Amino acid sequence: TTDDGIVGWGEATLENKPKSTMAAVEELSEYLIGKDPLRIEHHWQHIYRSAFFRGGNVLMSALSGIDQALWDIAGKFYGVPVYKLLGGPTRDRVRVYAHWGIHDRSDEGLAKSRARLDYLQKAGGYNAFKAGPGGKGRAHEPPSRIDDFIACAQLMRDWVGPDVELAFDFHGKMMPAIAIEVCHQLKSVRPMFVEEPVPQENVDALKLVSDHVPFPIATGERLLSRWEFRTVLEKGAAAYLQPDVAHAGGISELRRIANMAEVYYVHM
C-alpha cells in the first residue's frame, strides 16, 4: 500500500511453505517502507543483490510477489495495464491446455474420462491436454506399469485424433534411463512435450534425456532466476521453458528469462 492509497497485489506463495514466504516479505518490508514504489528495477536489484545468500525458493518467491505488486502499483498510478508499460502486447490471444488424462481403463474409469474430455472440448473449446502418468510415480517402474501408462496414452491419442496436442508431465520423478525408455514408448503418441522427466537439480541428466528423445522436453517451474535457466539454455537441455512468475523473480525476471530463451530458439 502506498502513502496515497494505491494498493498493489502480487503472489508470494511457495508450495507447503506459506509461513516462510510471509516471514521473508516481512523482513523485506524494512527496506521497502518509505521508498518510491515506481523504482521497480532498482528495488529488484537491491533485494536480490543485498542478500548474503542470494536466490533460493523462499527469497525468490517473496521477491516475485513484491515485484508483481510494484508493477500493479505502477499500472494503477499511470492508469494503464502493465503490459502497456512493458511495450505493449505482441499477441491478443494465448493458447492454453487443460489437464485431462486416462488413468483407469475399467469401464467406469473410461466413462469418466470420456465425459470429462467431451466437456472440455465442447464447453471449454480446448484442443490441447496435459496428463501425468497417474499414481504417485517412482524413480523406476516395473514393465507392467509402464505398459499400462503407454496404453492409456495411446488411447488418449485414439480418442482425440491427430489434430489435438497431448503433453505429459513426469513431475521430475524418474531416473534418466527409465525416462528415456518411457519417452521412446510414447513416440507413436507424438507428444507436444514431456515435462520434467527427471529431477530438476541436475541439468546434465535432463540434457541426457533430451538428447535421446525425438520430441520436445520442457522444464522450469522449479527453477529460480535467469541464472538457473542459463544453464538449461547453454546446454540445450530443453525445448520449452516454464518459469513460474510467483517463484522465478516476478514479472521483471520472467521477461529477462524470455529474452534469454529467444536467443537459443527455446519457447516459453
C-alpha positions in Angstrom: 0.0 0.0 0.0 1.4 3.4 -1.0 1.0 6.7 1.0 -1.6 7.9 -1.5 -3.7 4.8 -1.1 -2.8 2.7 -4.2 -2.7 -1.0 -3.4 -0.6 -3.4 -5.4 -1.2 -7.1 -5.4 1.3 -9.9 -6.0 1.6 -13.6 -5.3 4.3 -14.5 -2.9 3.4 -18.1 -2.3 5.5 -21.3 -2.0 4.1 -24.8 -2.0 4.0 -26.1 1.6 6.0 -23.1 2.9 3.4 -20.3 3.3 4.8 -19.0 6.6 8.4 -18.9 5.2 7.5 -16.6 2.4 5.3 -14.4 4.7 8.3 -14.0 7.0 10.6 -13.1 4.1 8.2 -10.5 2.9 8.0 -9.1 6.4 11.8 -8.9 6.6 12.0 -7.1 3.2 9.4 -4.6 4.3 12.0 -2.9 6.4 13.8 -1.9 3.2 10.7 -1.1 1.2 8.8 1.2 3.6 9.3 4.8 2.6 10.8 4.0 -0.8 9.4 5.2 -4.2 7.4 2.2 -5.5 7.9 3.2 -9.1 11.6 2.4 -9.0 10.8 -1.3 -9.7 14.1 -2.3 -11.2 16.1 -0.6 -8.5 14.2 -2.5 -5.8 14.5 -5.8 -7.6 18.3 -5.4 -7.9 18.7 -4.3 -4.3 16.6 -7.1 -2.8 18.4 -9.7 -4.8 21.9 -8.3 -4.5 21.9 -7.2 -0.9 21.2 -10.7 0.5 24.3 -12.5 1.7 22.6 -15.7 0.4 21.2 -14.9 -3.0 18.3 -16.7 -4.6 16.6 -19.8 -3.0 13.0 -20.6 -3.2 11.9 -18.6 -0.2 13.6 -15.3 -1.1 12.8 -15.6 -4.8 9.1 -16.3 -4.1 9.0 -13.3 -1.8 10.8 -11.1 -4.4 8.4 -12.4 -7.1 5.3 -11.3 -5.1 6.8 -7.9 -4.3 7.8 -7.3 -8.0 4.3 -8.2 -9.2 2.8 -5.8 -6.6 5.1 -3.0 -7.7 4.1 -3.4 -11.3 0.5 -3.4 -10.2 1.1 -0.1 -8.4 2.8 1.3 -11.4 -0.1 0.3 -13.7 -2.6 1.9 -11.4 -0.5 5.0 -10.9 -0.2 5.6 -14.7 -3.7 4.4 -15.4 -2.7 1.7 -17.9 -2.4 -2.1 -17.9 1.0 -3.4 -17.0 1.5 -4.9 -20.5 1.5 -1.4 -21.9 4.3 -0.4 -19.6 6.2 -3.4 -20.9 6.0 -2.2 -24.5 2.5 -3.3 -25.5 1.1 -6.7 -26.4 2.8 -9.0 -29.0 -0.4 -11.0 -29.4 -4.0 -10.8 -28.4 -4.7 -14.5 -27.9 -2.8 -17.1 -25.8 -3.3 -20.8 -26.4 -3.9 -22.9 -23.3 -4.2 -26.6 -22.5 -6.4 -28.4 -20.0 -5.4 -31.1 -17.6 -7.0 -34.4 -18.7 -5.9 -38.0 -18.9 -6.8 -41.6 -18.8 -5.5 -43.4 -15.7 -8.2 -46.1 -15.2 -9.1 -48.4 -18.1 -12.0 -50.0 -16.3 -15.5 -49.3 -17.9 -16.3 -46.8 -15.1 -12.9 -45.1 -15.4 -13.1 -44.8 -19.2 -16.6 -43.4 -19.0 -15.5 -40.7 -16.6 -12.5 -39.8 -18.8 -14.7 -39.7 -21.9 -17.2 -37.5 -20.2 -14.5 -35.0 -19.0 -12.9 -34.9 -22.5 -16.3 -34.2 -24.1 -16.9 -31.4 -21.6 -13.5 -29.8 -22.0 -13.7 -29.9 -25.8 -17.3 -28.7 -26.2 -17.7 -26.3 -23.2 -14.1 -25.2 -22.9 -13.0 -25.4 -26.6 -9.7 -27.0 -25.6 -7.6 -28.6 -28.3 -4.6 -29.5 -26.2 -4.3 -31.5 -23.0 -1.6 -32.5 -20.4 -1.6 -35.6 -18.3 0.6 -37.2 -15.7 1.5 -40.9 -15.5 -1.1 -41.4 -12.8 -0.4 -42.7 -9.3 2.4 -41.4 -7.1 5.2 -42.1 -9.6 8.6 -43.6 -8.7 12.1 -43.4 -10.0 11.7 -46.8 -11.5 8.7 -48.7 -12.5 8.0 -52.4 -13.5 7.2 -53.2 -17.1 3.5 -53.7 -16.3 3.1 -50.2 -15.0 4.9 -48.7 -18.0 2.8 -50.7 -20.4 -0.4 -49.5 -18.6 0.7 -45.9 -18.9 1.6 -46.2 -22.6 -1.7 -48.0 -23.3 -3.6 -45.1 -21.6 -1.5 -42.5 -23.6 -2.2 -44.3 -26.9 -5.9 -44.5 -26.0 -5.9 -40.7 -25.4 -4.4 -40.2 -28.9 -7.0 -42.5 -30.4 -9.8 -40.5 -28.8 -8.6 -37.0 -29.7 -7.2 -37.7 -33.1 -4.1 -36.2 -34.8 -5.2 -32.5 -34.7 -5.2 -32.3 -30.9 -1.9 -32.0 -29.0 -1.1 -34.1 -25.9 1.6 -33.4 -23.4 2.8 -35.5 -20.4 4.2 -34.4 -17.1 6.5 -36.8 -15.3 6.8 -34.5 -12.2 10.6 -34.8 -12.0 10.4 -38.3 -10.5 12.2 -40.6 -13.0 15.8 -41.6 -13.3 17.2 -40.7 -16.8 17.3 -44.3 -18.1 13.7 -45.1 -17.3 12.6 -41.6 -18.5 14.2 -42.3 -21.9 12.6 -45.7 -22.1 9.2 -44.3 -21.3 9.6 -41.5 -23.8 10.5 -43.9 -26.6 7.4 -45.9 -25.8 5.5 -42.6 -26.2 6.9 -41.9 -29.6 3.9 -43.0 -31.5 1.7 -40.7 -29.5 3.7 -37.7 -30.8 3.7 -35.6 -27.6 3.7 -31.9 -27.8 6.3 -32.1 -25.0 7.2 -34.2 -21.9 7.6 -32.0 -18.8 10.2 -32.6 -16.1 11.2 -36.2 -16.9 13.9 -36.1 -14.2 14.5 -34.1 -11.0 15.5 -30.5 -11.7 18.8 -30.3 -9.8 21.0 -32.0 -12.4 20.8 -30.2 -15.8 23.1 -32.8 -17.4 20.6 -35.5 -16.6 17.9 -33.5 -18.3 20.2 -33.0 -21.3 20.8 -36.7 -21.5 17.1 -37.4 -21.8 16.6 -34.5 -24.3 19.4 -35.9 -26.5 17.8 -39.3 -26.7 14.2 -38.3 -27.2 12.7 -37.3 -30.6 10.2 -34.7 -29.2 10.4 -31.5 -27.1 11.4 -31.6 -23.4 10.0 -28.9 -21.0 11.1 -27.7 -17.6 11.3 -24.7 -15.4 8.5 -24.4 -12.8 11.0 -25.1 -10.0 13.9 -23.1 -11.5 14.7 -19.7 -9.9 16.0 -16.6 -11.7 17.9 -16.3 -15.0 21.0 -17.8 -13.6 19.4 -21.3 -13.2 17.7 -21.0 -16.6 21.0 -20.0 -18.1 22.5 -23.5 -17.6 19.5 -25.2 -19.2 19.8 -22.9 -22.2 23.5 -23.1 -22.7 23.4 -26.9 -22.5 20.4 -27.2 -24.9 18.7 -29.3 -22.3 15.1 -28.3 -23.1 12.9 -27.0 -25.9 10.3 -25.3 -23.7 10.9 -23.2 -20.5 8.1 -22.9 -17.9 9.2 -20.3 -15.4 6.6 -19.6 -12.6 6.0 -15.9 -12.2 5.5 -16.5 -8.5 8.9 -18.1 -8.0 11.3 -17.2 -10.7 11.5 -13.5 -9.8 8.2 -11.9 -10.8 7.3 -10.1 -14.0 10.7 -8.4 -14.3 12.7 -11.6 -14.2 10.2 -13.5 -16.3 10.8 -11.1 -19.1 14.6 -11.4 -18.8 14.3 -15.2 -18.9 12.2 -14.9 -22.0 14.7 -12.7 -23.7 17.5 -15.2 -23.0 15.4 -18.1 -24.3 14.7 -16.2 -27.6 18.5 -16.3 -28.4 18.5 -20.1 -28.1 15.2 -20.5 -30.1 13.7 -22.0 -26.9 10.0 -21.3 -26.4 8.1 -20.3 -23.3 
